[in-house]
């Protein structure tokens, strides 16, 4: 497939076509929202104008299925900026901004119809170093859009392509610490659920850090976070981190919203191809959109996942995950009391697809519930929730070791 990629950096209006990597920019650029906008220019045309405090290396490309425009920067500080601050038209339906990885930030624009980049340039004022990035887009047909879209790959910008290694994990000694990977959901350009100025990505990062500290104080646990700052981590990468550290347990932490019904209370999920109910199916679909929201090219992902999911291994892991989830439910009931009316559920969350690692996803609460939101923003309540998860993990570790000893006999 041909790829549309235009990488440009301008050291003033007179210099065109200079390689993006030739510029010696440093520090964070800041966006002047008052001088920035994303507007329609007639029918099915759009213009993106971003006023930056200084020039930065950048690149722009489009992605299909769904149709998106992605602009990467090294690096823009988006603090206090939301996509709605910039969007003033209809041809681009939604905009998200935020961190992508350490040192990188990203803007993702959802396209209402197929549009390709007509021109893209950054002009830098030689006296102030202030920069103006302008991207103009024009209407095209679906076939042309698909043929000219796709994520570029450049080792100066991108991480190495993932490699799946079939490595046999040695059996751990009974005295060894239990390695727990905590996965605070969303991050960076993907804020997750939002309500009343509270973002799920920030709330779950705070809770993950608190839970990490609780587990470390308990002893017997080695804790790794999939992210320890406000950056985006793909679903695939979250699972890969668990494998890289030889995790014994994977716990993904979320606090979502529901559009229908009155869902509230902590809920623990395990992986299943068939969701236990319609609400669980809805949540799984929302969670699995994280990579789409962040502008990830998902081409070929299904094949990679298919190679990782080893059915024979999963048959052994599934009952361990189920026991882990039920231990979590009991632990949380003991410290925070009332949970969701159906506290253990199943759904096809991609982040739980590590075939050889017992994995659960915990909706610590639902931000769409006023009561849950009050609890989630209360440090004392979160401390009790962390203690409940700790108690569940400790109980599961004891039971799992006993089960393994029985199998050996």
C-alpha positions in Angstrom: 0.0 0.0 0.0 1.3 3.4 -0.9 1.7 5.7 2.1 0.9 9.4 2.3 3.5 11.0 4.5 4.7 14.6 4.5 7.4 15.6 6.9 8.3 19.3 6.8 10.0 21.8 9.1 10.6 25.5 8.2 13.2 27.7 9.7 11.3 30.8 8.6 9.0 31.4 5.7 11.8 31.4 3.1 13.1 27.9 3.8 11.0 25.1 2.3 11.4 21.4 2.4 14.1 21.1 5.1 14.2 17.7 6.8 12.3 17.7 10.0 15.3 16.2 11.8 17.7 18.9 10.7 16.2 21.5 13.0 17.8 21.9 16.5 14.6 22.7 18.5 14.5 22.2 22.2 12.1 22.6 25.1 8.3 22.4 25.0 6.2 24.4 22.6 3.0 25.8 23.9 -0.2 26.4 22.0 -1.9 29.8 21.8 -5.5 28.7 21.7 -6.7 32.2 20.9 -4.8 32.1 17.6 -5.5 28.5 16.8 -8.5 26.9 15.1 -9.8 24.0 13.0 -12.4 25.2 10.6 -14.3 24.3 7.4 -13.3 25.9 4.1 -16.3 25.3 2.0 -17.9 21.9 1.4 -15.7 19.0 2.5 -12.6 21.0 3.0 -10.9 21.9 6.2 -8.0 24.0 7.6 -6.0 23.3 10.7 -4.1 26.3 12.1 -2.0 25.9 15.2 -0.1 28.8 16.7 3.0 27.6 18.7 5.4 29.4 20.9 8.3 27.9 18.9 9.0 25.6 16.0 9.2 21.9 16.7 9.8 18.8 14.5 6.5 17.4 13.2 4.9 15.1 10.8 1.4 14.5 9.4 -0.4 11.4 8.0 -3.8 9.9 7.5 -5.3 6.6 8.7 -8.2 4.7 7.5 -10.9 2.5 9.2 -11.8 4.8 10.8 -10.7 7.9 8.9 -8.3 10.1 10.9 -5.7 12.7 10.5 -2.7 12.5 12.8 -0.1 15.2 13.5 2.9 14.2 15.7 5.1 16.7 17.4 8.3 16.7 19.3 6.9 18.1 21.6 3.9 20.4 22.3 2.6 20.9 25.9 -1.2 20.5 25.6 -1.8 21.3 29.3 -5.2 22.9 29.6 -6.1 22.5 26.0 -8.9 20.2 24.7 -10.0 19.4 21.2 -13.2 21.3 21.6 -11.2 24.5 22.2 -10.0 24.3 18.6 -12.8 22.7 16.6 -15.1 25.2 14.9 -16.4 23.2 11.9 -18.2 20.1 10.8 -15.9 18.4 8.3 -13.7 17.3 11.2 -16.0 15.7 13.7 -13.8 15.4 16.8 -10.3 16.3 17.9 -8.1 14.9 20.6 -4.7 16.2 21.8 -2.2 15.0 24.4 1.0 13.1 25.1 1.7 10.1 23.0 5.0 8.8 24.4 7.7 10.5 26.5 9.0 13.4 24.3 6.2 13.1 21.8 2.7 14.6 21.6 -0.1 14.1 19.1 -3.2 15.6 17.6 -5.8 13.2 16.2 -8.7 14.5 14.1 -11.7 12.3 13.2 -12.7 13.0 9.6 -16.5 13.2 8.8 -15.7 12.2 5.2 -12.6 11.2 3.2 -10.2 14.1 3.0 -6.5 14.2 2.1 -3.8 16.7 2.9 -3.4 19.3 0.2 -0.7 21.4 1.8 1.1 21.3 5.1 3.7 23.8 6.3 5.2 25.4 9.4 6.3 29.0 9.2 8.6 30.3 11.9 9.0 34.0 12.8 12.8 34.6 12.7 12.6 37.3 15.3 10.3 35.6 17.9 10.7 31.9 17.0 6.9 31.6 17.2 5.6 29.1 14.7 2.3 28.7 12.7 1.5 25.2 11.5 -1.2 25.1 8.8 -2.6 21.9 7.3 -5.2 22.2 4.5 -7.3 19.2 3.5 -9.5 18.5 0.4 -12.3 16.1 -0.3 -11.6 12.8 -2.1 -13.2 9.4 -2.6 -13.0 6.5 -0.2 -10.7 4.4 -2.5 -8.2 7.2 -3.0 -8.2 8.0 0.7 -7.5 4.3 1.7 -4.7 3.9 -0.9 -2.9 7.0 0.3 -3.3 6.4 4.1 -1.3 4.5 6.6 1.1 5.0 9.5 4.6 5.8 8.4 7.5 4.0 10.0 10.7 5.8 10.8 13.2 4.7 13.5 13.9 8.3 14.4 10.3 8.7 15.4 8.8 5.3 16.1 9.5 2.5 18.5 10.8 -0.8 17.0 8.2 -3.0 15.6 7.0 -5.5 18.2 8.5 -9.0 18.2 6.6 -11.9 19.7 9.0 -14.4 21.3 7.9 -17.8 22.3 9.9 -18.1 25.6 9.2 -20.8 28.1 8.8 -19.2 31.6 10.6 -21.1 34.3 8.6 -22.1 37.4 9.1 -19.7 40.2 10.2 -20.6 43.7 7.6 -20.4 46.4 9.6 -17.7 48.2 9.9 -15.4 45.2 7.9 -12.1 45.1 4.7 -12.1 43.1 5.1 -9.8 40.1 2.0 -7.6 39.7 1.6 -5.4 36.6 -0.9 -2.5 37.3 -2.3 -1.0 34.2 -3.9 2.5 34.7 -6.2 2.8 31.7 -6.0 5.3 28.9 -3.4 8.2 29.1 -1.9 10.9 27.0 -4.0 11.7 23.9 -6.7 9.3 25.1 -8.3 10.8 28.2 -10.8 8.0 28.8 -14.1 9.0 30.5 -14.5 12.7 31.5 -17.0 14.3 33.9 -17.0 17.5 35.9 -13.4 18.3 34.9 -12.2 14.9 36.1 -10.4 12.6 33.6 -10.3 8.9 33.9 -6.7 8.7 32.8 -5.5 11.0 35.6 -7.7 9.4 38.2 -6.5 5.9 37.4 -2.9 6.9 37.3 -3.3 8.3 40.8 -5.0 5.2 42.0 -2.4 2.9 40.4 0.4 4.7 42.3 -1.5 4.5 45.5 -2.2 0.8 45.0 1.4 0.2 44.1 2.5 1.7 47.4 -0.1 -0.3 49.3 1.2 -3.5 47.8 4.9 -2.7 48.4 4.1 -2.0 52.1 2.4 -5.3 52.4 5.5 -7.2 51.2 5.7 -10.1 48.9 4.9 -8.1 45.8 7.0 -6.6 43.0 4.9 -4.0 41.3 5.3 -2.6 37.7 3.1 0.1 36.2 2.4 0.1 32.4 2.6 3.9 32.6 3.8 6.2 35.4 3.0 9.5 33.6 0.4 11.0 31.3 1.4 9.2 28.1 -0.5 6.9 25.8 0.3 3.2 25.9 -1.2 0.9 23.2 -3.3 -2.1 24.2 -0.7 -4.4 22.6 2.2 -2.6 24.5 0.4 -3.0 27.8 0.3 -6.8 27.4 3.9 -6.8 26.1 5.1 -5.1 29.3 3.5 -7.8 31.4 5.4 -10.4 29.4 8.7 -8.5 29.5 8.7 -8.4 33.3 7.4 -12.0 33.6 4.3 -10.9 35.4 2.4 -13.3 37.6 -0.7 -11.1 37.6 -2.1 -8.4 35.3 -4.6 -5.9 36.7 -6.1 -3.2 34.5 -7.7 -0.2 36.3 -10.6 1.8 34.9 -13.4 4.1 35.9 -15.7 4.3 32.9 -19.0 5.9 32.1 -22.2 4.3 30.8 -24.6 6.1 28.5 -27.6 4.0 29.5 -28.8 2.6 32.9 -27.6 3.4 36.4 -24.4 1.4 36.7 -22.4 2.0 39.9 -20.1 0.1 42.2 -16.8 -1.7 41.6 -16.9 -4.5 39.0 -14.2 -7.1 38.2 -13.9 -8.6 34.7 -12.1 -11.5 33.1 -11.7 -12.3 29.5 -14.3 -14.1 27.5 -15.1 -14.1 23.8 -18.8 -13.8 24.7 -19.7 -11.0 27.1 -21.7 -12.0 30.1 -24.2 -9.2 29.4 -24.9 -6.3 27.1 -23.4 -3.7 29.4 -20.1 -5.7 29.6 -20.0 -5.9 25.8 -20.5 -2.2 25.5 -17.7 -1.5 27.9 -15.3 -3.8 26.1 -16.0 -2.1 22.8 -15.4 1.3 24.4 -12.1 0.2 26.0 -10.9 -1.4 22.8 -11.3 1.9 21.0 -8.3 3.4 22.9 -5.9 2.6 20.1 -8.2 4.1 17.5 -8.7 7.3 19.6 -4.9 7.7 19.9 -4.3 7.4 16.2 -2.8 3.9 16.1 -2.8 2.1 12.7 -4.4 -1.3 13.5 -3.6 -2.9 10.2 -2.4 -6.5 10.8 -3.2 -6.4 14.5 -5.6 -9.3 14.3 -2.9 -11.6 12.9 -0.5 -10.6 15.7 -3.1 -11.3 18.4 -4.0 -14.6 16.9 -0.4 -15.7 17.1 -0.2 -14.7 20.8 -3.4 -16.3 22.0 -2.4 -19.9 22.6 -5.5 -21.9 23.3 -3.8 -24.6 25.3 -2.1 -22.1 27.6 -5.3 -20.2 28.0 -7.2 -23.3 29.2 -4.9 -23.4 32.2 -4.9 -19.6 32.8 -8.7 -19.0 32.5 -9.6 -20.7 35.8 -6.8 -18.9 37.6 -8.1 -15.6 36.3 -11.6 -16.5 37.4 -10.3 -17.3 40.9 -8.3 -14.1 40.9 -11.5 -12.1 40.0 -13.5 -13.7 42.7 -10.8 -13.1 45.3 -10.7 -9.4 44.2 -14.5 -9.2 44.7 -14.3 -10.6 48.2 -11.3 -8.3 49.1 -13.2 -5.2 47.9 -16.4 -6.2 49.7 -14.4 -6.4 52.9 -13.0 -2.9 52.7 -15.5 -0.7 50.7 -18.7 -2.7 51.3 -21.3 -2.5 48.5 -20.1 -3.3 45.0 -21.9 -3.5 41.7 -25.1 -5.6 41.8 -23.2 -8.2 39.6 -19.6 -7.6 40.7 -18.0 -10.4 38.6 -18.5 -10.2 34.8 -16.8 -11.3 31.6 -16.2 -9.6 28.3 -13.7 -9.5 25.4 -11.3 -6.8 26.6 -8.2 -6.9 24.4 -6.0 -5.8 27.3 -6.7 -9.1 29.1 -5.5 -11.2 26.2 -2.2 -12.4 27.7 -2.8 -16.1 27.4 -0.3 -17.2 30.1 -0.9 -14.5 32.7 -3.9 -14.4 35.0 -5.5 -11.1 34.2 -8.5 -9.0 35.4 -9.9 -5.6 34.6 -11.4 -3.6 37.5 -13.9 -0.9 37.0 -13.1 0.8 40.3 -16.3 2.7 39.9 -18.3 4.4 37.2 -17.8 8.2 36.7 -21.3 8.4 35.3 -22.5 7.7 38.8 -22.4 10.8 41.1 -21.8 8.5 44.1 -19.0 6.6 42.5 -17.4 9.8 41.3 -17.4 11.2 44.8 -15.8 8.0 46.0 -13.2 7.9 43.3 -12.1 11.5 44.1 -11.9 10.7 47.8 -8.4 9.7 48.9 -9.6 7.9 52.0 -12.1 5.8 49.9 -9.4 5.0 47.4 -7.1 3.8 50.2 -9.8 1.4 51.3 -10.2 0.2 47.8 -6.5 -0.4 47.4 -6.5 -2.4 50.7 -9.3 -4.5 49.3 -7.4 -5.3 46.1 -4.3 -6.1 48.3 -6.3 -8.5 50.4 -7.7 -10.2 47.3 -4.3 -10.5 45.8 -2.8 -12.0 49.0 -5.6 -14.5 49.2 -5.2 -15.5 45.6 -1.5 -16.0 45.9 -1.9 -18.4 48.8 -4.7 -20.3 47.0 -2.8 -20.4 43.7 0.3 -21.8 45.3 -1.8 -24.5 47.0 -3.4 -25.4 43.7 0.0 -25.7 42.0 1.3 -28.0 44.7 -1.8 -30.2 44.2 -1.0 -30.4 40.5 2.6 -31.4 41.2 1.4 -34.3 43.4 
